[in-house]
């Protein structure tokens, strides 16, 4: 018999840096799960990806056990890393702050393909290009 789900919690945590402090502690603690067990497991799974934000979807069951699924990093953080910038433009239609190559956009689209709402690589590239445009990053 399947376990009954109590809650789904979505978190965005820097890879290898999960700790029981906010926002992780309060978000998971209110459901009564072992926060340190989650933090240690998350840090072990994300070792080697330091510097990236890793979204996690934590499924909490009625018996206070949990499971979680790691997603790929947000497209915006991957684009910022590829363009070598710290933050996106405040006025992307007027001020362009960086450039990325078409090959970089294709690599990001391949990474994000399982999390996007398409299975076609060409459409995934268009989605990533749209994100870049809205951030003030030009695609060469």
C-alpha positions as CSV (number, residue, x, y, z in Angstrom):
1,X,0.0,0.0,0.0
2,X,1.3,3.4,-0.9
3,X,2.1,5.9,1.8
4,X,-0.3,8.8,2.2
5,X,1.3,12.2,1.3
6,X,1.0,14.9,3.9
7,X,2.7,17.8,2.0
8,X,4.9,18.8,-1.0
9,X,7.6,21.4,-0.3
10,X,9.5,23.1,-3.0
11,X,12.9,24.6,-2.1
12,X,15.8,26.2,-4.0
13,X,19.0,25.5,-2.2
14,X,22.7,26.2,-3.1
15,X,24.4,22.9,-3.9
16,X,26.2,21.3,-1.0
17,X,25.1,24.0,1.4
18,X,21.8,22.8,3.0
19,X,21.6,23.5,6.7
20,X,18.8,23.6,9.2
21,X,18.7,27.4,9.3
22,X,16.0,29.3,7.4
23,X,14.5,28.7,4.8
24,X,15.0,24.9,5.0
25,X,14.5,24.4,8.8
26,X,11.1,26.2,9.1
27,X,9.8,24.8,5.8
28,X,10.5,21.2,6.7
29,X,10.3,21.4,10.5
30,X,6.7,22.4,10.6
31,X,5.9,19.0,9.1
32,X,7.9,17.1,11.7
33,X,10.6,15.5,9.6
34,X,14.3,15.0,10.5
35,X,15.9,18.1,9.0
36,X,19.5,17.0,9.5
37,X,18.8,13.8,7.6
38,X,17.5,15.8,4.7
39,X,20.4,18.3,4.8
40,X,23.1,15.5,4.9
41,X,21.4,13.6,2.1
42,X,21.0,16.7,-0.1
43,X,24.6,17.8,0.5
44,X,25.9,14.4,-0.4
45,X,23.8,14.2,-3.7
46,X,24.8,17.7,-4.8
47,X,28.5,17.4,-4.0
48,X,30.6,18.7,-7.0
49,X,27.9,21.2,-8.1
50,X,29.0,23.9,-5.7
51,X,27.9,27.4,-6.8
52,X,24.7,26.3,-8.5
53,X,21.2,26.6,-7.1
54,X,19.4,23.2,-7.1
55,X,15.6,23.1,-6.8
56,X,14.3,20.2,-4.7
57,X,10.7,18.9,-4.4
58,X,10.3,17.2,-1.0
59,X,7.4,14.8,-0.6
60,X,6.5,14.5,3.1
61,X,4.4,11.5,4.1
62,X,1.9,11.0,7.0
63,X,4.4,8.8,8.9
64,X,7.0,11.7,8.9
65,X,9.2,10.0,6.4
66,X,10.2,11.9,3.2
67,X,11.6,11.6,-0.3
68,X,12.8,14.2,-2.6
69,X,13.5,14.9,-6.2
70,X,16.3,17.1,-7.5
71,X,15.6,19.3,-10.5
72,X,18.1,21.0,-12.9
73,X,19.3,24.5,-12.0
74,X,17.1,27.5,-13.1
75,X,17.8,28.6,-16.7
76,X,18.5,32.2,-15.5
77,X,21.4,31.0,-13.2
78,X,22.8,28.9,-16.0
79,X,22.6,31.8,-18.4
80,X,24.3,34.1,-15.9
81,X,27.1,31.6,-15.5
82,X,27.5,31.2,-19.3
83,X,27.5,35.0,-19.9
84,X,29.9,35.6,-16.9
85,X,27.6,38.2,-15.2
86,X,26.5,38.6,-11.6
87,X,22.9,39.7,-12.2
88,X,20.4,40.4,-15.0
89,X,19.6,43.8,-16.6
90,X,17.1,46.0,-14.9
91,X,15.9,47.2,-18.3
92,X,16.5,44.3,-20.7
93,X,14.9,46.0,-23.7
94,X,17.3,49.0,-23.5
95,X,20.4,47.8,-21.7
96,X,22.1,44.6,-22.9
97,X,24.6,43.3,-20.3
98,X,26.1,40.2,-21.8
99,X,26.4,37.7,-24.7
100,X,26.1,34.0,-25.0
101,X,26.8,31.8,-28.0
102,X,24.2,29.7,-29.6
103,X,26.1,26.5,-28.6
104,X,25.9,27.6,-24.9
105,X,22.1,28.0,-25.3
106,X,21.8,24.6,-26.8
107,X,23.8,23.0,-23.9
108,X,21.6,24.7,-21.4
109,X,18.5,23.6,-23.3
110,X,19.8,20.0,-23.2
111,X,20.3,20.2,-19.5
112,X,16.8,21.7,-18.9
113,X,14.9,19.5,-21.4
114,X,13.5,17.1,-18.8
115,X,12.1,20.1,-16.7
116,X,10.6,22.1,-19.6
117,X,7.2,21.6,-21.0
118,X,8.5,20.4,-24.4
119,X,10.4,17.3,-25.6
120,X,11.7,19.0,-28.8
121,X,15.2,20.4,-28.5
122,X,14.5,23.3,-31.0
123,X,11.5,24.5,-28.9
124,X,13.7,24.2,-25.7
125,X,16.3,26.4,-27.3
126,X,13.6,29.0,-28.1
127,X,12.5,28.9,-24.5
128,X,16.0,29.5,-23.2
129,X,16.6,32.2,-25.8
130,X,13.4,33.9,-24.5
131,X,14.8,33.8,-21.0
132,X,18.1,35.3,-22.1
133,X,16.2,38.1,-23.9
134,X,14.2,38.9,-20.8
135,X,17.4,39.1,-18.8
136,X,19.2,41.5,-21.2
137,X,21.5,38.8,-22.6
138,X,22.1,38.6,-26.4
139,X,22.4,35.3,-28.2
140,X,25.0,35.3,-30.9
